[in-house]
Amino acid sequence: MSKPTVLVQGTGLIGTSLGLALKAQDWTVHLHDVNKQALQQAVALGAGIADQPNPSDVDLVVVCVPPAVTVDVVRASLDEFRAAVVTDVASLKEHIILQISDHPSAQRFVGGHPMAGRELSGPTGARSDLFEARPWVLTPSEGQDQQRRTVEDLVSSVGANLVVMDARDHDTSVALTSHLPQILASAMAARLTDADPASLVLTGQGLRDVTRIAASDPLLWGQIVQGNAQAIAQVLGQVIADLTSLQESLSDGGADAFDVAQALIAAGQVGHSKIPGKHGSSAQRYANVSVVIPDEPGALAQLFQAVGELGVNIEDLLLEHSPGQPVGLATLYVAPASAQTLFSGLQASGWVVYR
């Protein structure tokens, strides 16, 4: 069967990445963007062609524009491409679906949200594997079986994992798992603005991990936070209550600080254990072995080769750099039964290893 013809409306990070992924699967991809520079960059990267397709030839329109204009572009796409299914990638669903529900062709719109992204923005940050093994949420309405299958073909073609949810449940979920982490990362990074450079010399991996996504686009996230205000307010209030309790314990001389801090850290341990692991189960836990690695070409490849020769599978990897030093620390996460084999084998091969 011939592959569908798709029009991607918007050539930012998501739109360009989608075009690259679909082109790799031999889809016919047309691109459109009011930002001509972004459009030219996406075309130059090979994400699709920037022509005006015949509306009757388009099977699917994917709206990849900022949340503030998603509704307008979806409605315009339903008007122009009367034979096409229309979907979007906005991180808000209930608000958008409600505003489109009065359109005569609302039945052709299937809400969508790929849970994929980067701290980089724009077409130059695009990757063809951006959606690989990442959840892609669909929020279909009743009676949309045919339209849903069209969008499901898109999801499977880019290697994403299909998740079907109610729109309100989706918005509540992303407030906790996506929107709140962004707010907390940005709040932490904002504290560094006026920090003494001498203090930042002590920066460790913990600070880098917590603030990694703080480089995200402020305009985009302002729209997201405003659009999902109610759900975010609820979960943010719970975090504020926890922090206020800790602050009050510190302000009264620290008499209760140990108990309050211990309880908060313990609750965090329990919550962290529920985050799905590599194979989707929160019950899967790994042992870790840390290896000092020279900061030079080929060193990481040599380490991987040594691990492979021991017959051990690396489940996950964390690479840290030592400021001002020509070495780094590679922490290898492996199945608990393999940890001793890995530790002993690497040590015998001359690597500096810690458990």
C-alpha positions in Angstrom: 0.0 0.0 0.0 1.2 3.5 -0.7 2.1 5.7 2.2 -0.2 8.5 3.2 0.5 12.1 2.2 0.9 14.4 5.2 1.0 18.2 5.7 3.0 19.3 8.7 1.8 22.8 9.8 4.8 24.3 11.7 8.5 23.5 11.4 9.8 24.0 14.9 11.5 21.2 16.8 8.5 18.8 16.8 7.3 19.5 13.2 10.7 19.2 11.7 11.5 16.1 13.7 8.2 14.6 12.6 9.0 15.4 8.9 12.4 13.7 9.2 10.9 10.6 10.8 8.1 10.3 8.3 10.4 10.9 5.3 12.6 8.1 6.6 9.5 5.8 6.3 8.8 7.0 2.7 5.8 9.2 3.5 5.1 12.2 1.3 5.6 15.2 3.6 4.6 18.7 2.8 5.7 21.5 5.1 4.1 24.9 5.9 5.2 27.6 8.3 4.5 31.4 8.5 8.2 31.7 9.6 9.9 31.4 6.2 13.4 31.1 7.8 12.3 28.1 9.9 10.6 26.6 6.8 13.7 26.9 4.7 15.8 25.3 7.4 13.4 22.4 7.7 13.5 21.8 4.0 17.3 22.0 3.9 17.4 19.4 6.6 15.3 17.1 4.4 12.1 17.1 6.5 9.8 17.6 3.5 8.9 19.9 0.6 7.6 23.5 0.9 5.0 23.5 -1.8 1.2 24.1 -1.7 -0.3 20.6 -2.0 -3.7 20.0 -3.6 -6.1 19.9 -0.6 -7.7 16.7 -2.0 -4.4 14.9 -2.0 -3.7 15.4 1.7 -4.6 12.4 3.9 -3.4 13.9 7.2 -2.6 17.3 8.6 -0.5 17.5 11.7 -0.6 20.9 13.5 2.8 21.6 15.2 2.4 25.2 16.2 2.5 27.0 19.6 -0.4 26.2 21.9 -1.7 29.8 21.6 -2.5 29.4 17.9 -3.2 25.7 17.8 -7.0 26.1 17.8 -6.9 28.6 14.9 -4.6 26.5 12.8 -6.7 23.3 13.4 -9.9 25.1 12.5 -8.3 26.5 9.3 -7.0 23.1 8.4 -10.4 21.5 8.8 -11.8 24.2 6.4 -9.1 23.9 3.7 -8.3 20.1 3.7 -11.8 18.7 3.7 -10.7 15.1 3.0 -8.0 15.0 5.6 -7.8 13.9 9.2 -6.4 16.6 11.4 -4.4 16.1 14.6 -2.1 18.3 16.7 0.8 17.9 19.1 0.0 20.5 21.8 0.6 19.5 25.4 -2.9 20.7 26.3 -5.9 18.7 25.2 -9.2 19.4 26.9 -9.1 23.2 26.3 -8.3 22.7 22.6 -10.9 20.0 22.0 -13.7 22.1 23.6 -12.8 25.1 21.3 -13.0 22.9 18.2 -16.1 20.9 19.2 -18.5 23.5 17.5 -16.7 23.2 14.1 -18.9 21.4 11.5 -16.0 19.0 10.8 -14.9 18.5 14.4 -15.2 14.7 13.9 -12.1 14.8 11.7 -10.0 16.2 14.5 -8.1 13.8 16.8 -6.2 15.3 19.6 -2.6 14.2 20.1 0.5 14.9 22.1 3.9 13.2 21.6 5.7 13.1 25.0 9.0 14.0 23.3 11.1 17.1 23.2 14.5 18.6 23.9 15.7 21.6 25.8 16.6 22.9 22.3 14.0 24.6 20.1 13.6 25.3 16.4 14.3 23.1 13.3 18.0 23.0 13.9 17.4 21.0 17.1 15.3 18.4 15.2 16.1 14.7 15.3 14.5 11.9 13.2 14.6 9.6 16.2 12.9 12.1 18.6 9.8 10.0 19.0 11.4 6.6 19.1 10.0 4.6 22.1 8.4 7.7 23.5 4.7 7.9 24.5 2.3 9.5 22.0 -1.0 10.3 23.5 -4.2 10.3 21.5 -7.5 11.7 23.0 -10.1 10.6 20.5 -13.8 11.2 20.8 -16.6 8.7 20.5 -17.2 7.5 16.9 -13.7 8.4 15.6 -12.5 4.9 14.9 -11.5 5.5 11.3 -9.9 8.9 12.0 -8.1 7.4 15.0 -6.5 4.6 12.8 -5.1 7.2 10.5 -3.3 9.0 13.3 -2.2 5.6 14.8 -0.5 4.8 11.5 1.5 8.0 12.0 2.4 7.1 15.6 3.6 3.6 14.7 5.6 4.9 11.7 7.8 7.2 13.8 8.4 4.4 16.4 6.3 6.0 19.2 4.3 4.1 21.8 0.6 4.7 21.5 -1.3 5.8 24.6 -5.1 6.5 24.5 -6.4 8.8 27.3 -9.3 11.0 28.2 -8.4 14.6 27.5 -8.9 15.8 31.1 -6.9 12.9 32.5 -4.1 13.8 30.1 -4.0 17.4 31.2 -3.9 16.3 34.9 -1.2 13.8 34.2 1.1 16.2 32.3 0.7 18.8 35.0 2.5 16.4 37.3 4.9 14.6 35.0 5.9 17.4 32.5 4.7 20.9 33.5 5.7 20.9 37.2 9.2 19.5 36.5 9.8 22.4 34.0 8.6 25.0 36.6 10.8 23.5 39.3 13.9 23.3 37.1 13.4 26.9 36.0 12.9 28.1 39.5 16.1 26.4 40.6 18.1 27.7 37.7 16.8 31.2 38.3 18.5 31.2 41.7 21.8 30.9 39.8 21.3 34.2 37.9 23.1 36.4 40.6 25.2 33.6 42.1 28.8 34.2 42.8 30.9 32.6 40.0 33.2 31.2 42.7 30.2 29.3 44.2 29.4 27.7 40.8 32.9 26.1 40.7 31.4 23.6 43.1 28.6 22.6 40.6 28.0 18.9 40.6 25.9 16.5 38.6 22.9 17.0 40.9 22.6 20.7 39.8 23.0 19.8 36.2 20.4 17.1 36.4 17.9 19.3 38.2 18.3 22.3 35.8 18.8 20.5 32.5 15.4 21.5 31.0 15.7 25.0 32.3 17.0 26.1 28.9 13.6 25.6 27.4 11.7 28.2 25.4 10.0 30.8 27.8 7.4 31.9 25.3 6.2 28.3 24.6 6.1 27.4 28.3 4.3 30.6 29.2 1.5 29.4 26.9 1.5 25.9 28.3 1.3 27.0 31.9 -1.5 29.5 31.2 -3.4 26.8 29.3 -3.2 24.2 32.0 -3.5 26.6 34.9 -6.0 24.7 37.0 -4.2 21.3 37.0 -0.8 22.9 37.5 -2.1 25.1 40.4 -3.3 22.0 42.3 0.0 20.0 42.1 2.1 23.1 42.6 0.2 23.9 45.7 1.1 20.5 47.1 4.8 21.2 46.5 4.6 24.6 48.0 3.0 23.1 51.1 5.9 20.7 51.5 8.5 23.4 51.0 6.7 25.8 53.3 6.7 23.1 56.0 10.4 22.7 55.6 11.0 26.5 55.6 9.1 26.9 58.8 11.1 24.1 60.5 14.3 25.9 59.5 13.1 29.4 60.5 12.3 28.4 64.1 16.0 27.5 64.8 15.9 24.1 63.1 14.5 22.2 66.1 12.2 20.2 63.8 14.2 20.4 60.6 15.6 16.9 60.9 12.2 15.2 61.1 10.6 17.4 58.4 13.5 17.0 56.0 13.8 13.3 56.7 10.1 12.8 56.0 10.3 14.8 52.7 13.3 12.9 51.5 11.7 9.6 52.4 8.5 10.5 50.6 10.7 11.4 47.6 12.3 8.0 47.7 8.9 6.3 47.5 7.8 8.5 44.7 11.0 8.0 42.7 10.6 4.3 43.0 7.3 4.5 41.0 8.8 6.1 38.0 8.7 3.5 35.1 12.1 2.1 34.3 13.6 0.9 31.0 11.0 -1.8 30.4 8.1 0.2 31.7 8.0 -1.4 35.2 8.7 0.7 38.3 9.7 -2.5 40.1 12.8 -3.0 37.9 15.9 -1.7 39.8 19.5 -1.9 38.8 22.9 -2.1 40.5 25.5 0.5 39.5 29.2 0.3 38.9 31.2 3.5 38.5 34.3 3.7 36.3 36.9 6.4 36.1 37.3 7.2 32.4 39.9 9.3 30.6 38.5 12.3 28.8 40.0 11.4 25.4 38.9 10.0 22.1 38.0 6.3 22.1 38.0 5.9 25.9 34.2 5.3 26.1 34.3 2.9 23.2 37.1 0.9 25.0 35.0 0.8 28.1 31.9 -0.5 26.2 34.1 -3.1 24.5 35.4 -4.3 27.8 31.9 -4.6 29.2 30.7 -6.5 26.1 33.6 -8.9 26.5 32.4 -9.7 30.0 28.9 -10.5 28.6 27.2 -7.8 30.7 24.4 -5.7 29.3 24.4 -2.0 30.2 20.8 -1.0 31.1 21.5 2.7 31.5 24.5 5.1 31.7 25.3 8.3 33.5 28.4 10.2 32.4 29.8 12.9 34.7 32.8 15.2 34.1 35.3 16.4 36.7 35.7 20.2 36.4 39.3 21.0 35.5 40.3 17.4 35.4 41.1 15.2 32.3 38.9 12.4 33.5 35.2 11.7 33.9 33.1 9.1 35.8 30.9 6.7 33.9 28.2 5.1 36.1 27.0 1.9 34.5 23.6 0.5 35.5 23.3 -3.2 35.2 21.1 -6.1 36.4 22.0 -6.8 40.1 23.2 -10.4 39.2 25.8 -8.9 36.8 27.2 -6.3 39.1 30.0 -8.4 40.7 31.0 -9.8 37.3 31.3 -6.3 35.9 33.2 -4.9 38.9 35.7 -7.8 39.1 36.2 -8.0 35.3 36.8 -4.3 34.8 39.1 -4.1 37.8 41.1 -7.1 36.5 41.4 -5.3 33.1 43.0 -2.2 34.8 40.1 0.1 35.1 39.6 2.1 38.2 36.2 0.9 39.5 33.9 1.8 42.4 30.7 0.2 43.7 
